[in-house]
Amino acid sequence: MEQFNEILNTFFFILLPYLSIFTFFLVSIYRYKKEKFGYSSLSSQFLENKQHFWGLVPFHYGIILILTAHLFWFLFPGTVLVWNNVPLRLYIMEISALLFGLLTIIGLINIFIRRFSDKKVKTVTSPFDWITLIILTTQVVSGLYVAFFFRYGSSWFATSMTPYLLSVLKFSPDLSYINAMPFMVKFHIVNAFTIVLLFPFTRLVHALVLPLPYIIRKFQIVRWNWDRKKTRNAENKSV
């Protein structure tokens, strides 16, 4: 049994991370070079907008904030531990992360409802879109489970996950930080690597393309070839 667990740990926490990272960069670059027009979210907003707002806005705000929190815990573990030394600040950190997770799951639930209930949107939803939504939902739900039942995640992330991830980046994975973790925490980590692996094959790639040229480009000049006032008056009379 111990040998079997070692094999699983080797696959999920040594092989899978490198497979995910390699695939992420290779396929992302390939798609950007070869499929620029498909390198987007393929938004269905024009098909239905009201439910789209209540799904995508909570999801985007929640996922961006929770990912930012995880990134901060990874980059500044010492600062996180110093912050968490004061109980009130620790509670603020934990409750904030929990709220971000709840905001994300609310958005995902609304996205599911929209894609199930609207016929036009359901038609343009591919099987891979459903798989992506299921994996994302699984990740958020498992994260909420960990937040509820294994408290103070920001602290043990800084003391265990950060050293493990750094060891992976240094090409010398140290599983001593992972072995003692509860099953649900390991599941959350494995699912995260799975998302990284599938990321470049999904609509999620749009997150890699920021519309920065729009910030520095010149303003567009729009010239009308007709009298807008007359056109509007004519439309009002016809109504």
N, C-alpha and C positions, 0 to 999 in steps of 0.2 A: 504493500500500500504506500509506504514511504517513497519507494522507487517510482511508483506511478505519479505521485504528487510532484516529485522532482522533475519528471518528464513534462508534466503540465506546466509547472512554473517556468521551465526552460523555454517552452514554446510560447506561452502567453506573455512572459515578462522579459524575454531576451530576443527571440526570433520575431515575434509579432511587432514590437516597437520598431525594429530596423526595417522590416517589410513595409510597415505603414509609412514611415518617414520617406523611404526610397520611392515608393509608389506615389506618395503625395507630390513630391517635387517633380518626378519624371513625367507623370501624366498631366499635372497642372501646366508645366512648361509646354508639353506637346500640344495640349488642347489650345493653349493661348496662341501658339504659332500656327496651328492648322485649322482650328475651328473658332475663330474670333467671334463670329456671329452667334455661336452657341455657348459662348463664355459669358453667360448671364443667368439671371433668375427665371427667365422665360415667364415673366409676370402675367397672371390672369386677371389683373385688376380691371382691365377694360370689360371683362365679362360680367363682373359683379364687384361692387366697391364697398358696400356697407359692412358686410361680414368680413370682407378682406381687411378693413381697417381694424376691427376688433380682434382679429387674429394676428396679423402681422405686426402691428404696433406694440402690443404687450410682449410678443415673442422676441422682437428685435431688441427692445429696451432691456428685457430680462436677461437674454442670452449674452448681450454685450457687457452688461454690468457683472454678471456672474463669471464670465471669462476674464474680465479685467481683474476681478478679485483673485481668481486662481493664478493669474499671471503675476500679480503683486506678491502673493504668498511664495511663488517660486523664485522671483527675482530678489526679494528682500526678506528672507526668512528671519534674520536677526531682528529687523525692525518689527516684524509681526510678533515675535515672541516678547519683545520689550513692551509693545502696545498691549499685549494680552496679559501682562503682569498685573494690570489693574482690572479687577473683576468687571467694573462697569463698562470699560472699554472693550473687554472681551465679549460681553453680552451684546454691545452695539454691533460689533463685527459679526457675530453669529446670527443675530436677528436680521441684520441687513442682508446677509447672504441667503438666509432662508426666504426672505421676502422677494429677493431677485429670482430665486428658484420658483416660487409660487407664481410670480408674474409670468415667467416663461411657460409654465405648464398651463396657465389660463390661456395664453396665446395659442399653444399647441392644440388644446381642446377645441378652441374656436376654429382653428384651421381644419381640423378633422371634420367638425360639423359642417363647415362650408363646403368642403370637397365631397362630402357624402350627400348633402341636401340639394346643392345646386347642380342641375343636370349638365349645364354647359361646362362648368368647372370640372365636374367629375369626368367628363368626356376627355378633357385635355390632361387629366392626371394619369401618368404612366405607372406601371407596376413598381418601377424603381423609385418613383416619388413616394408611394405608399411605404416602401421599405425604409426610405430615408426618414419619413415621419415617425415610423414605429421605432427605429433605432434612436432617434433624437428624444422621443417620449420616454423610452426605456432609460436613457441616460439621465434625464431630468428626474424621473420618478426614483431611480436608484440613488441619485444624489440627495433628494429630499429624505429618503429612508435613512441614509447615512447621517444626515444632519439631525434627524430626530433621535436615532438610537445610538449613535456614536458621537457624542457631543464634542464640541471644541475642535472641529475639523481644521480650522485655520492653524491651530497650534501643532497638531500632529502632522498636518501637511508640511509645515515648515521643518519639522524635525525628522520626518520619514520620507515623504514623497519627494521633497526637494533633493536630498542626497541621492535617492534612487535615480531620479531623472538626470541629475548631473553625471552620475556614473554611466548612464546610457549614452549621454552625449560625449563622454570621454572614451567610449568604446570599451568600457570595462564594467559591465552591469553587475551591481552588487545586490543580490537577492536577499541579503540579510535584513534589509529594511522592509521587504515585502512578505517574507515567510510568515511572520506572526500576525499579519493583518486579518481581520474577519473576512468571511466569504463575500459579503455584500460590498465591502470596500474593494476587494480584488475584482469583483464583477464590474464595479463602476470604472475601475482603471482599464480593464480589458475592453469594455464597451467604448471607452474614450479612444483607445487605439484603433478600434474597428471604425469609428467615425472618421478618424484621420485617414485610414486606408481607403474608405469609400468616397471621401470628400471630393476628390478631383473628377469622379464619375457622375456627380450629381449637380443639381442647380446651385448647391452651396458655393460653387466656385466663384459666384458673383461677389462674394465677400473679399476676394483677392484683388478685385479691380475697383479701385477708388476713382471717382470722377474728378480727379484733381485738375485736368485741363480746363474744366468749366470755371475754376476759380481764377485762372490767369488769362483766359482768352478774352478777346475783345467782345463788347456787347454786340448782339445781332441787331441789325436795323431792319424793321419790317415796314414795307411801303404798301399801302392799300391802293388798288387800282379802281376803286369805286367809292362812292360817297356812302360811308357807313351809316350816317344819319338817315338818309333816304331808305337804305336797305332795312334798317331797324323799323322805321315808320311803316314801311310796306308789310313787314312781317307782323307788326302789331295789328294793322288793319285787317289782315287776312285771318288773324286769330279771332 
